[in-house]
Amino acid sequence: MSFSASYFRTVIVQCLVKLPLSIIIPTYNEAENIAALLQQLTWADEIIVVDSFSTDDTPVIVQNTTATLLQRVYQGPADQKNWAIRQAKHQWVLILDADERLTPLLTQEIKEIVNRPTIKYAGYYLYRQNYFMGKKINYSGLQRDRVIRLIQRDLCAYNNKQVHEEIETEGKIGYLNHKLEHFTYKNLAHFLAKNERYGLWSAQDHFLKVPQVTFYHLWFKPLGRFLNQYLFKKGFLDGQAGFIFCVIMAWGVFLRYVKIKEMRQEGYQK
């Protein structure tokens, strides 16, 4: 098989010219993760790390790369990401967490979409392959874990939720074929601390929906979450890691309602 000179020129140009894509990475104390992620993203024209004044080496690591470091006081995930999206210079924006990784196949798929001459969708869902305690989690309620992350800047924005904020748009949403890898677990202390933060944010989201915390909320809601994820969504097929994951998810539900009870006792107003 022979290749023409124009073919080689095209290949060289594609290698030298960076993709007109802005990648946004929100961070807080992600020194263990951020360098490995940034090393994957050298093909993108713009990388913006929006840091919530980390107390570890995250800012220093970012400053030693070609990424742009922006520091801003954290006022919630949706607020932080919407602000970051407005800073992007390109129409196509990819939003990543520091503990996520692109596979080569997913990277190539994103490049093909951004380079298309016609735009069909306002954004794209990315399915995630989750890892917990070094194991793939294929069940436990994460079978169809998907997030809208590749978006058109002017057509999408996050809704105002503290937990599981979602992209809202009037345009159509497509689906990418290849999965985003999500390494959610560093160690037990990290995961429990993360779960406690999510418990507080979830309490803020649910505060007005729960005028009074009862035994039902403190017992049956967490138990229901565990049974749903471990039995009905087949968490038992993920082995020991799946059992631990489902227990911690149920614990997060328990924390939500304990936090709501505390907030009401302290006179919290939403």
Number of C-alpha atoms within 10 A of each C-alpha: 2 4 7 7 8 9 10 11 11 10 10 11 11 12 11 9 11 14 20 18 24 22 25 25 22 21 23 17 17 20 19 14 18 22 16 14 17 20 10 14 16 15 18 17 17 21 24 21 25 23 22 18 16 15 11 13 13 22 24 12 17 20 12 10 14 13 20 15 19 16 16 13 10 17 10 14 19 21 17 18 20 17 14 20 26 12 14 18 14 18 15 21 25 21 20 20 18 25 19 20 23 18 14 11 13 18 17 12 14 19 17 11 17 18 12 9 7 8 11 12 16 20 27 21 18 21 22 21 21 22 16 19 17 13 15 16 21 19 21 26 19 17 16 11 15 16 18 21 19 28 23 23 21 14 15 21 21 19 16 16 17 19 18 15 17 16 18 14 17 8 13 10 15 15 15 17 12 19 20 22 19 20 21 18 18 14 11 11 10 12 16 16 11 14 19 18 16 19 24 21 20 22 25 21 17 16 21 12 9 13 11 12 15 12 9 10 17 17 14 13 16 23 17 13 20 24 18 17 23 23 16 13 16 20 27 17 16 19 14 13 20 25 20 16 21 23 18 18 20 21 20 23 25 20 22 26 27 17 20 25 18 13 16 14 9 9 8 11 9 7
